[in-house]
Structure formats: structure tokens, C-alpha cells
Amino acid sequence: DTAVSQTPKYLVTQMGNDKSIKCEQNLGHDTMYWYKQDSKKFLKIMFSYNNKELIINETVPNRFSPKSPDKAHLNLHINSLELGDSAVYFCASSQAPEGRVNGYTFGSGTRLTVV
Amino acid sequence: SQQGEEDPQALSIQEGENATMNCSYKTSINNLQWYRQNSGRGLVHLILIRSNEREKHSGRLRVTLDTSKKSSSLLITASRAADTASYFCATGLNQAGTALIFGKGTTLSVSS
């Protein structure tokens, strides 16, 4: 009974393609996030939604567009993929913003490889 | 911008030994959290310590927080091979429009 599930787990695609990553949580959390982890394991916040409303939109290329159809889902669409987009993308959710009650629950990640 | 810096970057110990990892940060915080990441997996929340707390325990984990030095430490006692993972600190500012900021992590290897 996965708490935060991401699909797909692996994604290999060519430069210039458009792809989407889906995330769903069944924890009843109000806040969801997308983080990017680079090859040196550095995690950087990309977006955050609180109850379907965008609250954080960090400096990422506008080729990246998040969508939250309801508070249990946060998807990430990427247009015109570039080699530098290769990374592991993590979805996370929390009961309160910044996980200040009991932390974040992370998905298992989507490893995106652009060739 | 990066807030937390873990030290050391890598740590190798034998089973049964204690492992200590440190985290330093730059600005005032509301809370500090520690996470574990096993290879190829997502991060798992270990412990949260608030800015008005100095020490917290959870099983074999002990976390301290020194807000005057802007630093925290994570102690894992009696390490096991299964503790092999990367450990990250993350800081929460309790400001509107912010999310946890993660450090670069410490890679712990525990050999049997």
C-alpha cells in the first residue's frame, strides 16, 4: 500500500521529446512537492502545491510545468527535453508545509535519462 | 540556495561502532530534519528537531541541535550493515512559500 507513488520509475527518451511524470499520494496530505536530485545527490526544490494551489515555483526553465488536478496528485510535464534534464525526480508530500509536523514522505523517484 | 552542509562527505566504519554526522546551516530555522536515502531509493524521514529543542532520541538515533552555532549532529549507535546509506539534513524556515532545503549528504558505509 504505497504512500507516495511515482510513475514511471525509469524514463529514457531522446532530446526534444515531451514527457510526463505522475505522482499520487494516499496519505491525505495537503502539500506536495517536486525535487530534482542531480548526479552528486544534491536535492533542489522545483515546485510545491498546497491543496492544488501553487505555492513554490523555483527558478526552473518554463519547459517544466506542474499540474495538480486534486490534492492527491501532482504531475510534472517537461517539454523539449535537454541532456541537462537527466536526473532523478522525486515527488514528496507532507501534512504541513515544510514537513514541520512529521516530515516529508517521498516517492521512490523517477530516473530520467535524456539521450 | 543551499542551506545545510553535512560533514564528513563520506564515513566508513565497522559494524558495532558509532557513526556521527554533522550539519551546519546559515540562517535561523524553525526545525531541522534528518533523512536517510538507500541507494536507488527515495528519502526516508528519520527525525525532526525544533529550534527550541536541544536533543532528541529515536531508537539508535540521537540528534542534537545547537542554534547558537547553527549546527546539528546525528549519532547512530551500534551501527549495522543495514545503516549503509546517505544521510541528509534539511532545514525548515517556517516562512510562507518555502520548502525544506537539503544539504549534500553524508555517505555512510558500515562493513561487517
HADDOCK unambig.tbl for C-alpha pairs under 7 A between the chains (distance, minus, plus):
assign (segid A and resid 41 and name CA) (segid B and resid 104 and name CA) 6.49 0.50 0.50
assign (segid A and resid 42 and name CA) (segid B and resid 104 and name CA) 5.15 0.50 0.50
assign (segid A and resid 43 and name CA) (segid B and resid 102 and name CA) 6.11 0.50 0.50
assign (segid A and resid 55 and name CA) (segid B and resid 97 and name CA) 5.46 0.50 0.50
assign (segid A and resid 56 and name CA) (segid B and resid 97 and name CA) 5.51 0.50 0.50
assign (segid A and resid 56 and name CA) (segid B and resid 98 and name CA) 6.73 0.50 0.50
assign (segid A and resid 97 and name CA) (segid B and resid 99 and name CA) 6.96 0.50 0.50
assign (segid A and resid 98 and name CA) (segid B and resid 92 and name CA) 5.83 0.50 0.50
assign (segid A and resid 98 and name CA) (segid B and resid 98 and name CA) 6.92 0.50 0.50
assign (segid A and resid 98 and name CA) (segid B and resid 99 and name CA) 4.78 0.50 0.50
assign (segid A and resid 98 and name CA) (segid B and resid 100 and name CA) 5.22 0.50 0.50
assign (segid A and resid 100 and name CA) (segid B and resid 31 and name CA) 6.94 0.50 0.50
assign (segid A and resid 102 and name CA) (segid B and resid 48 and name CA) 6.89 0.50 0.50
assign (segid A and resid 103 and name CA) (segid B and resid 45 and name CA) 6.08 0.50 0.50
assign (segid A and resid 103 and name CA) (segid B and resid 48 and name CA) 6.96 0.50 0.50
assign (segid A and resid 104 and name CA) (segid B and resid 45 and name CA) 6.47 0.50 0.50
assign (segid A and resid 105 and name CA) (segid B and resid 44 and name CA) 6.82 0.50 0.50
assign (segid A and resid 105 and name CA) (segid B and resid 45 and name CA) 6.96 0.50 0.50
assign (segid A and resid 106 and name CA) (segid B and resid 42 and name CA) 5.73 0.50 0.50
assign (segid A and resid 106 and name CA) (segid B and resid 43 and name CA) 5.81 0.50 0.50
assign (segid A and resid 106 and name CA) (segid B and resid 44 and name CA) 6.82 0.50 0.50
assign (segid A and resid 107 and name CA) (segid B and resid 42 and name CA) 5.70 0.50 0.50
assign (segid A and resid 108 and name CA) (segid B and resid 41 and name CA) 5.23 0.50 0.50
assign (segid A and resid 108 and name CA) (segid B and resid 42 and name CA) 4.24 0.50 0.50
assign (segid A and resid 109 and name CA) (segid B and resid 41 and name CA) 6.90 0.50 0.50
assign (segid A and resid 109 and name CA) (segid B and resid 42 and name CA) 5.92 0.50 0.50
